[in-house]
Amino acid sequence: MGRKEIRSYLMLRKSLLLGFTLAGMMLASQLQAQFTPQEIAERPKWEEFLKTAEIVKFEEIGEGVTKPTRLYLKKGDVEASGAWKNPSGIQEGYLEGWQYEIAAYELDKLLGLNMIPPTVEREFRGKKGSLQLWVKVKMNDLKRMDDNIPIPNLSAKNWERMKYLMRAFDGLIANEDRTQQNILYSEDWRTILIDHSRSFRSSKKFTERLVTGMNALGNRPLFIRELPRIFVEKIKTLDFSSIKNAVGPCLEKKEIEAILIRKKLLLDEIAELIKDKGEDKVLY
């Protein structure tokens, strides 16, 4: 092989290796994402749509304590639907609040979680409530368990990581109602979270311990084993002003202060994990 042919071969090999590296990075990025970059970029459009589109029909969903209603919406050529709910106060022994649905979504955006569908305030039948975009999904976690459906090998690692990410978020917002029904999966096994009307607890019980983690409230620990480094760094930056600016009137002062107390509890647990297992085993 002459010098010219060798040079051409090396250039081709370098090009192929670069292509494989970029493809691998793109695949990793896709596996890390829940809502895709395109879906995230379209959130402002859907927020505006949910607030202003005409309600053309509605139907009771017939599930859950909060009795949500599915609203069918149309604006121009765009048609979609959303889950509307307006629980408020104590229901079946739990404090419920439709405003917590919006607060969870706004914190999801602030932290780059990207797991909660667009959610806004919307009036229906003369009452204020939350309206969340109805997203197309494959199944919920209850069906996966009941039907013994395995997670595909390609998605298994990301699925496991999203479980820990969900638990960290639930711990931060004191979500005492994470069930298998409100963990949803897309066709390609991305995790989507709904139903946060029992979040943002502020009583002493929910500021002394997290609802998840090694020392979780309840009968068993819900371990957090690894988390995205960028998510942890964003948790560290949370302060009263940044949370207030994100959630607006959806949370009271005491509820924001409770988040900040749980922020310390969560960061302390992450620090303990790092001390025990090493940073490279906990943060990615």
Phi and psi in degrees as a GROMACS rama.xvg file:
@    title "Ramachandran Plot"
@    xaxis  label "Phi"
@    yaxis  label "Psi"
@TYPE xy
-75.5041  171.762  GLY-2
-61.5212  -38.392  ARG-3
-65.7334  -42.5634  LYS-4
-66.606  -38.8731  GLU-5
-62.1478  -44.2611  ILE-6
-61.0953  -42.6115  ARG-7
-63.9548  -40.7701  SER-8
-64.0427  -42.8916  TYR-9
-66.1847  -38.0741  LEU-10
-65.7843  -40.8974  MET-11
-64.478  -43.0193  LEU-12
-62.8836  -42.6709  ARG-13
-62.6146  -40.1356  LYS-14
-64.7241  -42.8775  SER-15
-65.2012  -42.1635  LEU-16
-63.0953  -40.5349  LEU-17
-63.2315  -41.711  LEU-18
-62.1471  -44.3419  GLY-19
-64.5278  -39.0382  PHE-20
-63.6636  -46.2134  THR-21
-64.1546  -39.9816  LEU-22
-62.8123  -40.9265  ALA-23
-65.0948  -39.5858  GLY-24
-65.5422  -39.7929  MET-25
-64.725  -42.3132  MET-26
-63.3376  -43.8128  LEU-27
-61.3091  -40.8599  ALA-28
-62.5754  -42.167  SER-29
-64.6813  -39.1463  GLN-30
-70.0774  -29.323  LEU-31
-74.0316  -31.6895  GLN-32
-75.5951  151.067  ALA-33
-104.53  -79.4176  GLN-34
-73.303  137.807  PHE-35
-72.5962  162.764  THR-36
-53.9218  -38.5218  PRO-37
-65.3254  -43.0371  GLN-38
-65.0428  -37.862  GLU-39
-65.8128  -41.4517  ILE-40
-64.5619  -25.2935  ALA-41
-90.0365  -0.0478007  GLU-42
-57.3546  -46.2316  ARG-43
-57.844  -37.7989  PRO-44
-61.7287  -43.621  LYS-45
-72.808  -33.0508  TRP-46
-61.6799  -46.3831  GLU-47
-63.9591  -41.2169  GLU-48
-60.3494  -47.857  PHE-49
-61.666  -33.3845  LEU-50
-77.109  -31.5961  LYS-51
-120.031  -13.9432  THR-52
-67.0544  152.303  ALA-53
-72.8361  137.486  GLU-54
-86.0038  111.182  ILE-55
-93.8852  -25.469  VAL-56
-165.872  169.43  LYS-57
-151.688  160.467  PHE-58
-152.477  146.733  GLU-59
-71.4739  134.449  GLU-60
-74.9242  -33.5268  ILE-61
78.8971  17.0129  GLY-62
-132.376  149.16  GLU-63
87.9199  157.551  GLY-64
-68.6384  -33.9558  VAL-65
-82.1731  -1.75196  THR-66
48.8926  61.0868  LYS-67
-68.0564  157.166  PRO-68
-118.982  136.653  THR-69
-90.9972  118.778  ARG-70
-99.6382  132.221  LEU-71
-100.755  126.186  TYR-72
-120.95  151.059  LEU-73
-146.727  133.958  LYS-74
-146.021  111.971  LYS-75
63.6716  -127.343  GLY-76
-91.6297  -0.215014  ASP-77
-94.5143  129.24  VAL-78
-127.653  136.242  GLU-79
-159.592  -179.511  ALA-80
-140.206  168.992  SER-81
-153.138  160.516  GLY-82
-95.146  118.844  ALA-83
-105.907  135.66  TRP-84
-146.733  151.976  LYS-85
-143.378  46.418  ASN-86
-68.5076  148.063  PRO-87
-154.657  132.067  SER-88
88.7757  -166.441  GLY-89
-80.5925  124.049  ILE-90
-133.374  122.4  GLN-91
51.5885  39.514  GLU-92
86.0759  0.92286  GLY-93
-121.907  144.034  TYR-94
-76.1545  122.109  LEU-95
-114.714  147.864  GLU-96
-155.56  120.884  GLY-97
-63.4989  -30.0291  TRP-98
-64.4336  -23.0287  GLN-99
-70.1473  -25.4491  TYR-100
-62.2395  -42.998  GLU-101
-70.8498  -42.5261  ILE-102
-60.4782  -40.7296  ALA-103
-63.2569  -41.4812  ALA-104
-64.3784  -43.3157  TYR-105
-66.5351  -36.8219  GLU-106
-70.1733  -35.6598  LEU-107
-54.89  -45.0582  ASP-108
-67.2753  -44.0029  LYS-109
-60.2891  -38.1339  LEU-110
-91.625  -3.59443  LEU-111
69.6799  25.6874  GLY-112
-66.2307  -47.7699  LEU-113
59.1209  44.4823  ASN-114
-124.76  -7.38572  MET-115
-111.632  131.111  ILE-116
-64.7164  156.188  PRO-117
-50.1792  133.389  PRO-118
-140.84  130.228  THR-119
-137.171  170.809  VAL-120
-83.5992  135.33  GLU-121
-148.838  134.469  ARG-122
-88.0738  136.556  GLU-123
-142.901  127.393  PHE-124
54.9312  38.7947  ARG-125
77.5364  8.35609  GLY-126
-123.099  143.089  LYS-127
-80.5228  145.864  LYS-128
-163.99  -176.505  GLY-129
-100.833  144.242  SER-130
-127.099  119.983  LEU-131
-114.635  132.846  GLN-132
-57.0092  133.299  LEU-133
-83.6623  110.778  TRP-134
-101.379  148.023  VAL-135
-75.9503  126.524  LYS-136
-132.506  163.918  VAL-137
-82.5818  -44.2821  LYS-138
-172.755  171.216  MET-139
-102.478  173.728  ASN-140
-69.2023  -26.447  ASP-141
-64.807  -44.3023  LEU-142
-64.0899  -39.5674  LYS-143
-58.621  -42.9411  ARG-144
-71.464  -46.4781  MET-145
-61.2523  -39.143  ASP-146
-93.1246  3.39945  ASP-147
53.6941  48.2248  ASN-148
-87.4372  120.943  ILE-149
-76.4495  150.012  PRO-150
-77.0324  128.274  ILE-151
-56.9902  145.421  PRO-152
-54.4027  -40.1389  ASN-153
-63.5057  -29.8197  LEU-154
-100.61  -7.34456  SER-155
-60.6759  -44.3929  ALA-156
-64.687  -45.519  LYS-157
-65.6629  -39.1411  ASN-158
-59.3545  -44.0047  TRP-159
-63.3638  -42.8832  GLU-160
-65.9437  -38.4776  ARG-161
-67.4111  -29.1882  MET-162
-61.9095  -44.4676  LYS-163
-70.5152  -36.5629  TYR-164
-64.478  -43.2623  LEU-165
-59.1995  -43.335  MET-166
-65.4476  -38.6601  ARG-167
-63.8511  -42.7175  ALA-168
-65.479  -45.0521  PHE-169
-60.4876  -37.2742  ASP-170
-63.9732  -42.5949  GLY-171
-63.8867  -42.088  LEU-172
-95.5256  3.50972  ILE-173
53.0127  54.501  ALA-174
-84.5266  106.278  ASN-175
-93.1979  15.208  GLU-176
-134.938  40.2195  ASP-177
-81.4313  112.403  ARG-178
-118.775  169.086  THR-179
-66.8679  -24.0293  GLN-180
-71.7348  -25.4716  GLN-181
-105.404  20.6033  ASN-182
-110.38  112.308  ILE-183
-109.702  154.522  LEU-184
-126.009  134.641  TYR-185
-77.5744  175.819  SER-186
-58.2617  -33.6385  GLU-187
-100.752  24.8848  ASP-188
66.4301  30.8133  TRP-189
-81.9772  146.216  ARG-190
-92.9537  129.63  THR-191
-125.726  134.14  ILE-192
-112.08  135.024  LEU-193
-132.551  173.754  ILE-194
64.6584  90.0061  ASP-195
-128.462  26.9223  HIS-196
-75.1313  -9.46379  SER-197
-110.866  40.5041  ARG-198
-111.407  177.808  SER-199
61.7038  41.4985  PHE-200
-64.7085  147.134  ARG-201
-130.385  4.90612  SER-202
-72.8286  166.586  SER-203
-55.4573  -38.918  LYS-204
-54.2383  -38.0621  LYS-205
-95.2473  7.33647  PHE-206
-116.731  -6.82783  THR-207
-91.5788  -32.1189  GLU-208
-142.108  155.127  ARG-209
-84.7347  159.902  LEU-210
-80.8017  -8.84581  VAL-211
-133.197  172.066  THR-212
103.739  -173.629  GLY-213
-64.8174  -33.9774  MET-214
-114.508  42.9719  ASN-215
-67.7189  149.013  ALA-216
-62.7175  149.976  LEU-217
105.595  -166.464  GLY-218
-88.7665  -16.5845  ASN-219
-149.651  150.31  ARG-220
-71.5866  145.356  PRO-221
-115.244  89.9626  LEU-222
-64.195  146.977  PHE-223
-115.073  111.808  ILE-224
-103.168  -32.0383  ARG-225
-153.848  152.087  GLU-226
-145.753  155.145  LEU-227
-65.085  133.759  PRO-228
-57.7086  -40.7332  ARG-229
-66.0299  -33.8835  ILE-230
-64.7805  -44.4777  PHE-231
-64.1516  -40.361  VAL-232
-63.7998  -36.5655  GLU-233
-70.5475  -34.8215  LYS-234
-58.5268  -42.4028  ILE-235
-61.7696  -30.6734  LYS-236
-82.5149  -9.7628  THR-237
-62.5451  132.609  LEU-238
-141.501  178.779  ASP-239
-58.297  -45.0614  PHE-240
-64.8959  -44.0894  SER-241
-65.5244  -38.719  SER-242
-68.8169  -45.3249  ILE-243
-60.6244  -42.3016  LYS-244
-63.1678  -32.3924  ASN-245
-77.6025  -46.2299  ALA-246
-93.9804  -14.0723  VAL-247
58.6868  -133.256  GLY-248
-81.3072  3.38424  PRO-249
-70.7015  -23.7423  CYS-250
-123.367  143.721  LEU-251
-83.2416  166.814  GLU-252
-55.374  -45.6072  LYS-253
-65.7278  -29.7415  LYS-254
-73.6867  -36.4369  GLU-255
-69.0918  -42.3104  ILE-256
-61.6356  -35.3228  GLU-257
-66.5109  -36.0527  ALA-258
-59.9646  -43.0245  ILE-259
-68.0607  -32.6014  LEU-260
-66.7968  -43.9974  ILE-261
-68.8633  -28.2721  ARG-262
-56.3153  -45.8762  LYS-263
-65.0013  -42.5068  LYS-264
-59.7219  -43.112  LEU-265
-66.9736  -44.4651  LEU-266
-65.9497  -35.1591  LEU-267
-63.6159  -41.0047  ASP-268
-66.796  -40.4299  GLU-269
-63.0417  -41.871  ILE-270
-61.7626  -38.4199  ALA-271
-66.6346  -39.8699  GLU-272
-61.8351  -44.4042  LEU-273
-63.5093  -41.6752  ILE-274
-61.1132  -37.7705  LYS-275
-80.44  -41.83  ASP-276
-109.834  -18.7359  LYS-277
100.038  142.423  GLY-278
-59.2872  -40.0603  GLU-279
-68.072  -16.6777  ASP-280
-90.5958  -17.2287  LYS-281
-106.073  -42.0164  VAL-282
-106.241  137.18  LEU-283
